[in-house]
Amino acid sequence: MGIVAAAGLVVPVAGCGFEDGGWRAAPGEATATAAGAPAEVASSEAAGGYEPLVFGNFVPTLTDAFGAESSVRVAGKLLDGSAVGVEMRLATDDDEGAVRVTTAGEYANEVTYVDGSGYLQFPGEDVYYLVPQEMLEEDLGDALELTPEAQLADLGLAINAVLYEGPETRRGERLHRYAVSVGAWYYAQEFGIEEWEVPPVAYRVWVDDANLLQRIRLKFRGVPGAVDFTYSDWSAPVRIESPPAELVAPLPEWEDVA
């Protein structure tokens, strides 16, 4: 892993019903009864007029939903408890997009990718370190794993079941929760382990009434913490620009900079 410790990973689901502070099923609404295979879903009437998605249209519908959006902000929490914040100007035919990743914790830093270059800045410093091209591809790849397009593209490759678990409320807004099952073979292939070594994982996806992605959460059974990404401020103004040339310096050859 390079400068950006992104954890936008696709992993298999195993089991349902984990507690999740601040997120709750609406009383009397449909919830999951099983996972691991394409499931019958609640009727649109039971979902308050929302038409639940199924295995065949889940990823395409979510992908289409943000097709007209120009930007998004992501708040992430990794397994080690560190936090990451991401601002994105989404790529279009006329704009390659831009990403700014802010990491908190012991190795706090901010990395900006814009106009084909990457810049690293540390808290309290004015200088922006130019990320060498050989490092840029790896680190930009890490950051782009957090984009909704990358999340859903990976999910589309490995998904084998979707289960609509019902509506929930968050800060007064109705969202819809899905349990997603991904083949253990995919996780094993991603990390170079055997399928039997794949740990049980609860994989949840939340969308709004328009099927716009709101949250992705991965809870590993027996492992403290969770990987949790919240998507917000779709198409809100995001200003990401290259820093002034006079503040840009070569990246020092620090052993632990990555």
N, C-alpha and C positions, 0 to 999 in steps of 0.2 A: 504494500500500500504506500502511496506517495504522500505528498503534502496534505491532501484532502483525505480524511478517513471516512469515506462515505460507506454506508451500510445499507444501500437499497437493494436487498437481496431477495430472490424468490426462493421460498422454502416450502416444504410440504405441510399440510395441515393435519393435525391428529387430535381430535377431541374438541369439545365445545364448552361454553359456559364459564370461562374464566372471568373473575371479577375485574372490573375496569372502572376505577373511580371517576365519577362525573358523567358517565355514559350509562344509560339505563333503558331497558325496553319499556315501551309504553304499556300501561296496564291493559291486559286483555288482548294484546296484539299477538300476531303469529310469531313463534320463535322456532329455532331449529330443534329437530328431534334426532337427527343423525347426520353424519358427514362421511365423505369418502366415495360417494357415487352421485351421478346426476340425480337430483331430488325433485319431487313434486314441490311446487311453490305455493305460497298463499295466494288467494285470489286477489284481484285488484281492489275488490270491495273491502277485503280484510286489511289491505294496506292503505286505506283511506284515499282511494282513487289512483294511487301509484301502481303502475304495471310492473311487477317484479321481473327482473331479468333472469335468463336461464343460461345454461352452459353455451348454447350456440350463439347467443348475441351479447354475452356479457362484455368481453373485451372490445369488440367492434363498437358497441354502443358507448362505452366509456371513452374510447378514443375519439369518436365523432363529437362527443359532448364538449371537449375543450378545443376542437379544431378552429373555432372562431376567436379563441382567447389570445391575448397578446402578451400576457405576463402572469406570474404567479409567485407567491412567497411560500416557503416551506420551513416549518419549525421541526427539527428532528432531535430525537434522543436515542443514543446508542447504548449497547449493552453495558459498556463500562461506566455509564451514567453521564458521560460528557454530552454537551449540547451542541448542535450545529444549526445555524440559520442560513437560509439560501434565498436569494432574490434572483429571479430569472426573467429575462426578456426572451420570449420564446421565438424560435427560428421561423422565418417565413421564406417565401421565394425571393424576397428583396432584402432580407436581413438574416445574417447567420446567427443572430441572437447573442446574448451575453449572460454571464453568470457571476454572481458574487457570493462567496461562501465564507461565513464567519464561524469560527470554531472557538468555543469557550473551554476553560479548564487549564490544566497544566501547560499545554502547548497552544495557548490561545494565539490565533492569527486570523488574518483575513486574506483571501485569495480572490482575485478578480480576473476573469477571462473575457476579453473584449477585443474586437478587431484582430483576431488571430494571435494575440499575445496574452501571456499570463503574468500577473504581478502579485507578489507576496508582501504583506505588511504586518508588522508586529505592533501590539498595543503601545501607545506612547511614543511611537516613532513617526517621523514625517517621510522617511525614505520608503520608496517602493522598489523591491528587488525584482528584477526581470527574471522570470522562470525560463531556464534554458529549454530549447526546443525539444531535446531528448527527454526531458522530464515532463514537458507540457502535455504530450499525448497521453501519458499514463495518468497524470493528475486531472486532466480535463475529462478523461474517461470516468474517473471516480466521481467527479462532480456531476457529470451528465447522467449517472445512474439514478440520481435523485429527480430527474425531470419526469413529469407524468408520462411522456411519450416512451421513455426508456423503461419505466416501471411496467407499463402495460404491454410493451413489446416483449419483454422477458416473460411476463405472465402468459401471454398468448402462446408462447412456445411450449410451456410446461404444464399448463392447466389441464386437469382432467375431471373436475367437478365444481359446481357452484351451488350453494344453498342460500336462499334468501331467509334471513333470520328475523326480519321484521323491522319496523321503524323504531327510532330512538330520538331523544331530544338532547340538544347541546346548545346551551345559552338561548333557549327558546326556539331554536330552529329544528325542524324535523329533518332527520337524516335516515338513511336506510343501510342496514348492516348486512353484509354477506360473509359467509364462511367460504373460503376457497381452498380446494384441494389441489396440490401440485405433486406430480410424481416424484417419489424418492430418488429415482434414477437421475433426475435433473440436478438435485442438490448434491448427490454423490459425485456426479460429473464435474460440477462447478468447483468442488473443493478437494477432488482427488481422493475420495474415501469410498468405502464399500457401502452398498445400500443399507446393509444391516446396521451400519454405524450412524445412519441418519437419525437424529434425535426427534422425538415428537414435537411438533410445533403447531401452535394455533395461529392461523393466518386470517386476518380480518380486513375487509375493505368497506369503507363508508362512502356513500355518495348522497347528493341532495336530490330533490324532486326532479331536477333536470338531468340526473345521472352525471353530474360534474364531480370529479374526484375530490374528496374532503379529507380522507385519512387512510393510512395503511399501518397496520400494527402486527408485529410478529412477537409472539410470546413462546419462548422455549421452555418446555416442561423440565423442571428441576434446575433451571438456571435463573439466578436472580436478575431482575430487571426485564426490559423488553426493548425491541427496536420499534420506534414509533415516529411516524412522519405525519404532520398535519399540513394540508394545503389550503391556502386562504388568499384573499385579496386578488382573485382572478381579474385580470385586465386592469388592475390599479396601476397608476403611473409608477414606473421603475426607471430610475436614472442610473445608468452604469456607463461610465466613460473611462477612457484611458487617462492615467495620471499625467500631470505636467512633466514634460521631458526633463526638466532640471531636477526633478525629485526622483528620477529613476536611476538605479545603480545595479551593477552586476550582482548576481546572487553569490554570496561567499561560499566557500567550500567547507561548510560545517558538516560534520559527520552525522549529526542528528537533526538536520533541517527538514528531512522528509518524514 
